[in-house]
Amino acid sequence: MADVEPEATGGGSPIETALFGLLAETGAGKSISPEAVARAVDAENWRRVLAQVRATAVGLARQDRVVITRHGKPADPNTFKGVYRLKAPD
């Protein structure tokens, strides 16, 4: 798996910057929680950011820039429900 660099976001949103930054810090094949992304964006009001994190993750997954997983397996970004995690594509 290639390292994901924050610059790879192309100057995207603070959510994209946080997401790709956290992915770059994690080991290959490891995933991050949407909560960690939200906390990186706004530590005090992170719960308010969760819906935006989800929307951003879905958009990035549709572009094959991140993988949304459920129970450790890739999930369809158009139909997944419930608890999920994010990881860099292989």
N, C-alpha and C positions, 0 to 999 in steps of 0.2 A: 504494500500500500504506500502510496506517495504521501509525504508530509503535506498537511494542509496549512498553508501560511495565511495569516490574517490579510496580507496584501491581495490574496486571491479573490477577495470579495469585490475588488474593483471599486473601492470607495463606497461600499454599500451602507446600509442602515446600521445604527448602533447594535441592533440585535444580530445582524449578520456578522459584524465585527467581533462581538462577544462569542457567538457560536463558533466561528472558525478559529478564534483564539483559543477557546477551551479545547476544541478538537485537536489543535496543534500541540497542546500541552499533554494530552492523553496519549497513551501508548497505542501502537498499531492494533487495530481490531477492537479497541475499547470504545465504549459509548458514554455519552453524557446525558444528564437529565435535562428536560426543559426548565426545571426549577433552577438549576445551576446557571443556565443562560439568563433567565429572568433576574436572578440575584446579581449577576455580573453587570446587567444593564441598570438596575435600580435596587440597591440592597434594602432600602427601607420599604418600598412599595412594590416589591417584586410580584406579588399576586396580581396586581393590576396589569402587569406586562405579559402574563402567561398566555392570554388569548392571542396577542401579537406574535409571541414566540411560536405558537402553534401555526398560525397563518404563514409566517415566514418559513418555517420548517416545511410545510406542505409545498409552498412555491419552490423552494430549493430542491426538494425531493423530486418534483415534477421535472426539474432541469437536470436531474441526476448529479447534483452537487452535494447532497447529503442522503443518508439512508435512514428512514424511519423504521424502528424495530418495535415489535411486540413479542414478548416472551423469547427474546434473543433471535427472532427471525424477521426478515424484511417484511414490511407491511405495505399495502397499497396506499399511497398518500391520498387517494380519492375516497377511500371507504373505511379507513381504520377508525376505531373507536377506543376510548379508554386510555389507560396508562401506556406511555410510549417512551422511547429513548431515541437518541440521535447518534449516528456515527458517520465517519467519512466513508465514501465508496471505496471498494477494494481496487 
